[in-house]
Amino acid sequence: MLVSAAADRWAAIDAEKVARGAYLTRTHAWLAPQVLRFLRAAQPKSIVDPFAGDGDLLRAVAARGLGPVRGFDLDPARGFPVRDSLARIDAPRGAVIVTNPPFLARHSAARKRVLDGVEHWFDGLPHADLYQVALDRCLAAASHVVAIVPETFVHSAFPKHRVASVTVIEDRLFDDTDQPVCVVCFGPESRPPSRRIYYRSRRKLLTQAALDRLLPEPAGRPGIRFNDPAGQIGLRAVDGVGVADRARFVQARELRYDRERIKVSSRLVTLIRVEGLAARRVAGVVARANAALEALRERSHDLVLSPFKGNNHAGVRRRRVDYAAARALLERAVAEGMGDGRAVGAG
Ligand SMILES: C[S@@+](CC[C@H](N)C(=O)[O-])C[C@H]1O[C@@H](n2cnc3c(N)ncnc32)[C@H](O)[C@@H]1O
């Protein structure tokens, strides 16, 4: 299948592997000290991995004496009792679930032509990815759940009231995918956003409440149009692999990108038209929007931005600015640039 239209790259897809989400962990970097503390405090009678693969997570917890372990998998070749854990999980009383469920977005299943084989698991559920179906099943079966899931969980609509902590993992966990992941610890009770803690590796960053306060909300002012080939402001929405190559706003002429390639669906590089913004003010608006973006990244430890596949050369996760955040930053920078806080489009 085509993996990059821009680069005209094709790759063979292992349909079975994709449909099963069978990417196995190869290191134990996910078992950060706070995750281990959470598991110990849960006093598990046993640990269950309903998507056990070759049992790597179970080996990691068994090696730390966390209790007897049991695994299940849909694939008989894995050597565990066969269960369809996306349909239902039966965990013994007092069991804690530790797992790395299959990840497969519905749209990606359609694109990779495996949707027919997995669609029934989504039936009647609002979820957009199989890992969310798996989380639903795990949370119904156990009071405590530790799950390695895509980092996009952070900004997803998945209910977070039982989340105790989210640990962003930048170390490479898998050999065969560079999907950015995090470890989510769910407890038995609902807790307020001020008691849900975000970490990167072992470092505590901020609470969900603090993160929510930082999310930039666009006011929806008219006069700012994204994906407009005639735009005066460019946006490179994704960090490059070079450390200095950060996502940023630029003046359109500095974008070095063919205007013809800007489409309504462009998400990574685009041009933005700001009605009524005089040419002499563009540089100032770009500078202010970039300063606000960098300040936001620092305050939120980058977590207001979405993860993007792979790390940069310094081993730091690459990030993407979504257009809602970019619009909010630009709205403010333009209003300041007008010098008098007038609405964009006021001339
Ligand atoms: C991402 S792998 C995780 C393996 C293991 N936990 C690890 O991290 O090494 C997902 C595993 O879930 C299994 N799986 C996929 N769909 C399943 C289902 N409906 N029920 C049970 N296991 C399933 C796959 O066969 C695969 O082994």
The ligand as an SDF file (V2000), in Angstrom:
LIG
                    3D

 27 29  0  0  0  0  0  0  0  0999 V2000
    0.1700   -4.9190   20.9820 C   0  0  0  0  0  0  0  0  0  0  0  0
    0.2600   -6.6540   21.1630 S   0  0  0  0  0  0  0  0  0  0  0  0
    0.7140   -6.7260   22.8230 C   0  0  0  0  0  0  0  0  0  0  0  0
    1.4660   -7.8950   23.2690 C   0  0  0  0  0  0  0  0  0  0  0  0
    2.1030   -7.8390   24.6510 C   0  0  0  0  0  0  0  0  0  0  0  0
    1.2000   -7.3460   25.6790 N   0  0  0  0  0  0  0  0  0  0  0  0
    3.3860   -7.0450   24.6070 C   0  0  0  0  0  0  0  0  0  0  0  0
    3.3610   -5.8400   24.9010 O   0  0  0  0  0  0  0  0  0  0  0  0
    4.4160   -7.6030   24.2490 O   0  0  0  0  0  0  0  0  0  0  0  0
   -1.4180   -7.0360   21.1020 C   0  0  0  0  0  0  0  0  0  0  0  0
   -1.7370   -8.5100   21.2790 C   0  0  0  0  0  0  0  0  0  0  0  0
   -3.1690   -8.6090   21.3350 O   0  0  0  0  0  0  0  0  0  0  0  0
   -3.5860   -9.7540   20.6210 C   0  0  0  0  0  0  0  0  0  0  0  0
   -4.9820   -9.5350   20.2350 N   0  0  0  0  0  0  0  0  0  0  0  0
   -5.4710   -8.8390   19.1830 C   0  0  0  0  0  0  0  0  0  0  0  0
   -6.8090   -8.8740   19.1920 N   0  0  0  0  0  0  0  0  0  0  0  0
   -7.1790   -9.5900   20.2790 C   0  0  0  0  0  0  0  0  0  0  0  0
   -8.4380   -9.9500   20.8390 C   0  0  0  0  0  0  0  0  0  0  0  0
   -9.5860   -9.6010   20.2710 N   0  0  0  0  0  0  0  0  0  0  0  0
   -8.4330  -10.6660   21.9880 N   0  0  0  0  0  0  0  0  0  0  0  0
   -7.2700  -11.0580   22.5850 C   0  0  0  0  0  0  0  0  0  0  0  0
   -6.0460  -10.7590   22.0850 N   0  0  0  0  0  0  0  0  0  0  0  0
   -6.0100  -10.0150   20.9570 C   0  0  0  0  0  0  0  0  0  0  0  0
   -2.6160   -9.8710   19.4750 C   0  0  0  0  0  0  0  0  0  0  0  0
   -2.5580  -11.2050   19.0000 O   0  0  0  0  0  0  0  0  0  0  0  0
   -1.3040   -9.3910   20.1130 C   0  0  0  0  0  0  0  0  0  0  0  0
   -0.5710  -10.4780   20.6150 O   0  0  0  0  0  0  0  0  0  0  0  0
  1  2  1  0
  2  3  1  0
  2 10  1  0
  3  4  1  0
  4  5  1  0
  5  6  1  0
  5  7  1  0
  7  8  2  0
  7  9  1  0
 10 11  1  0
 11 12  1  0
 11 26  1  0
 12 13  1  0
 13 14  1  0
 13 24  1  0
 14 15  1  0
 14 23  1  0
 15 16  2  0
 16 17  1  0
 17 18  1  0
 17 23  2  0
 18 19  1  0
 18 20  2  0
 20 21  1  0
 21 22  2  0
 22 23  1  0
 24 25  1  0
 24 26  1  0
 26 27  1  0
M  CHG  2   2   1   9  -1
M  END
$$$$
